[in-house]
């Protein structure tokens, strides 16, 4: 089955955590890999990471403008030398067109989460809806006892939203993993006032 249009989130426990070394001396890297949209290509990339003991935190796959190629976005940890090695090894795989470590370049990262929250009618439901409004999330499904909300943004925003929902009772979470794209300029955007307030709420 072609890998385009699929969305995978791989738990970091699925791979060995020993080979990347001391986490205090490593940093998180986001790798962007363009690979042929053919059966088996994704498993070869994942196999390369697992065979060498690299930890994959998240992985997302989607189509590019050219339907023959797909973009794989992988988040992993390692020092610069280790990440450079894995990029070179990926680039040597057949049917891999491009490999980039976008971490050190101006770029935008986003991820999405679907969260089922316990929210009976009344005060609890209103609390959930208030948080949805503060974080500019969306309600995508509802029942008498639960609400499914959709949150998107950078990792910090999504995790802050989840943290605020936890005391209300989270039943289930599905996350896409991160995707990334290069910025059109080197200037970091200034957060709107309401978004600065949002992170202040999440950090409190």
C-alpha positions as CSV (number, residue, x, y, z in Angstrom):
1,X,0.0,0.0,0.0
2,X,1.5,3.4,-0.9
3,X,2.7,5.5,2.0
4,X,1.3,8.8,0.9
5,X,-1.7,10.2,2.9
6,X,-1.0,8.0,5.9
7,X,-0.4,9.4,9.3
8,X,1.7,7.5,11.8
9,X,2.6,8.2,15.4
10,X,5.2,5.8,16.7
11,X,5.7,5.6,20.4
12,X,9.3,6.1,21.4
13,X,9.2,2.9,23.5
14,X,9.0,1.0,20.2
15,X,12.7,1.5,19.6
16,X,15.8,1.2,21.7
17,X,16.6,4.2,23.8
18,X,20.2,3.2,24.6
19,X,22.1,4.1,21.4
20,X,21.6,7.8,21.3
21,X,23.4,8.3,24.6
22,X,22.9,10.7,27.4
23,X,19.9,12.8,26.7
24,X,21.5,15.8,28.6
25,X,24.1,16.1,25.8
26,X,21.6,15.6,22.9
27,X,18.9,17.7,21.4
28,X,15.7,17.0,19.5
29,X,16.1,17.1,15.6
30,X,13.4,17.2,13.0
31,X,14.4,15.4,9.7
32,X,12.5,15.9,6.4
33,X,12.9,13.0,4.0
34,X,11.5,12.9,0.4
35,X,11.1,9.2,-0.7
36,X,9.4,7.4,-3.5
37,X,5.7,6.8,-2.8
38,X,5.9,3.0,-3.2
39,X,5.1,0.0,-0.9
40,X,7.9,-0.8,1.5
41,X,9.8,2.5,1.4
42,X,8.6,3.7,4.8
43,X,9.5,0.4,6.4
44,X,13.0,0.6,5.0
45,X,13.6,4.0,6.5
46,X,12.2,3.0,9.9
47,X,14.3,-0.2,9.7
48,X,17.4,1.9,9.2
49,X,16.7,3.8,12.4
50,X,15.8,0.7,14.5
51,X,18.7,-1.4,13.2
52,X,21.2,1.3,14.3
53,X,19.5,1.9,17.7
54,X,18.1,5.3,16.9
55,X,15.1,6.4,18.9
56,X,12.2,7.7,16.8
57,X,9.9,10.0,18.8
58,X,7.3,10.7,16.1
59,X,7.0,10.1,12.3
60,X,4.5,11.6,9.9
61,X,4.1,10.8,6.2
62,X,2.2,12.7,3.5
63,X,2.0,13.3,-0.2
64,X,4.1,16.0,-2.0
65,X,3.0,18.0,-5.0
66,X,4.4,15.2,-7.1
67,X,2.3,12.1,-6.5
68,X,5.3,9.9,-7.1
69,X,7.0,11.2,-4.0
70,X,6.1,11.4,-0.3
71,X,7.6,13.5,2.5
72,X,8.5,11.7,5.8
73,X,9.0,13.9,8.8
74,X,10.9,12.2,11.7
75,X,11.6,13.6,15.1
76,X,14.6,12.0,16.8
77,X,17.3,12.8,19.4
78,X,21.1,12.9,19.0
79,X,24.1,15.1,18.9
80,X,25.0,16.9,15.6
81,X,27.5,14.2,14.5
82,X,25.1,11.4,15.2
83,X,22.3,13.1,13.3
84,X,24.6,13.9,10.4
85,X,25.5,10.2,10.1
86,X,21.8,9.1,10.0
87,X,21.0,11.7,7.4
88,X,23.8,10.4,5.2
89,X,22.7,6.8,5.7
90,X,19.1,7.7,4.7
91,X,20.4,9.6,1.7
92,X,22.2,6.5,0.5
93,X,18.9,4.5,0.4
94,X,17.6,3.8,-3.0
95,X,14.5,5.9,-4.0
96,X,15.3,8.5,-1.4
97,X,15.5,11.9,-3.2
98,X,16.3,14.3,-0.4
99,X,17.2,14.3,3.3
100,X,17.4,17.5,5.4
101,X,17.8,18.3,9.1
102,X,15.6,21.3,9.3
103,X,16.3,21.9,13.0
104,X,19.0,24.5,12.5
105,X,17.2,26.3,9.7
106,X,14.3,28.8,10.1
107,X,11.2,26.6,9.9
108,X,7.6,26.1,11.1
109,X,6.6,23.0,13.0
110,X,3.0,21.9,13.6
111,X,1.2,18.9,15.0
112,X,-2.4,18.0,15.6
113,X,-4.2,16.1,18.4
114,X,-7.6,14.6,18.7
115,X,-8.6,14.4,22.4
116,X,-11.7,12.7,23.9
117,X,-12.5,14.5,27.1
118,X,-15.1,13.5,29.8
119,X,-17.5,16.4,29.8
120,X,-21.0,15.8,31.2
121,X,-23.5,18.5,30.7
122,X,-23.1,21.3,33.2
123,X,-20.1,23.0,34.7
124,X,-17.5,20.4,33.5
125,X,-18.6,20.8,29.9
126,X,-18.4,24.5,30.2
127,X,-14.9,24.3,31.5
128,X,-13.9,22.2,28.5
129,X,-15.5,24.7,26.1
130,X,-13.7,27.6,27.8
131,X,-10.4,25.9,27.3
132,X,-11.3,25.1,23.7
133,X,-11.9,28.8,23.2
134,X,-8.7,29.9,24.9
135,X,-6.5,27.6,22.9
136,X,-8.4,28.2,19.7
137,X,-9.1,24.5,19.4
138,X,-12.3,22.9,17.8
139,X,-15.1,20.7,18.9
140,X,-15.4,17.9,16.3
141,X,-17.8,15.5,18.1
142,X,-20.0,15.4,21.1
143,X,-22.1,13.1,23.2
144,X,-24.0,13.3,26.4
145,X,-20.9,12.4,28.4
146,X,-17.9,13.2,26.3
147,X,-16.5,15.8,23.8
148,X,-13.9,15.2,21.1
149,X,-11.7,18.3,20.5
150,X,-9.1,19.0,17.8
151,X,-6.0,21.0,18.7
152,X,-3.3,22.1,16.3
153,X,-0.1,24.2,16.7
154,X,3.4,23.7,17.8
155,X,4.4,21.0,20.3
156,X,4.3,23.4,23.3
157,X,0.8,24.6,22.5
158,X,-0.6,21.1,22.1
159,X,1.0,19.8,25.2
160,X,-0.1,22.8,27.2
161,X,-3.7,22.2,26.1
162,X,-3.5,18.5,27.0
163,X,-2.1,19.5,30.4
164,X,-5.0,21.8,31.1
165,X,-7.5,19.2,30.1
166,X,-6.1,16.4,32.3
167,X,-7.8,17.4,35.6
168,X,-11.1,17.3,33.7
169,X,-10.6,13.7,32.6
170,X,-9.0,12.7,29.3
171,X,-10.4,9.4,27.9
172,X,-8.2,9.1,24.8
173,X,-5.6,11.0,22.8
174,X,-4.4,10.6,19.2
175,X,-1.5,12.7,17.9
176,X,-0.2,13.1,14.4
177,X,3.4,13.7,15.2
178,X,5.1,16.8,13.8
179,X,5.4,18.2,10.3
180,X,7.7,21.0,9.3
181,X,8.2,23.5,6.4
182,X,10.9,26.1,5.8
183,X,10.1,29.7,6.6
184,X,9.8,32.3,3.9
185,X,12.0,34.7,5.9
186,X,14.4,34.5,8.7
187,X,12.3,36.7,10.9
188,X,10.5,35.1,13.8
189,X,6.9,36.2,14.0
190,X,5.6,38.1,17.0
191,X,3.0,36.2,18.9
192,X,-0.4,37.9,19.1
193,X,-1.4,39.1,22.5
194,X,-4.0,36.4,23.0
195,X,-1.4,33.7,22.1
196,X,1.1,35.1,24.6
197,X,-1.7,34.9,27.2
198,X,-2.5,31.3,26.1
199,X,1.0,30.1,26.9
200,X,0.9,32.0,30.2
201,X,-2.2,30.1,31.1
202,X,-0.6,26.8,30.1
203,X,2.5,27.5,32.2
204,X,0.7,28.5,35.3
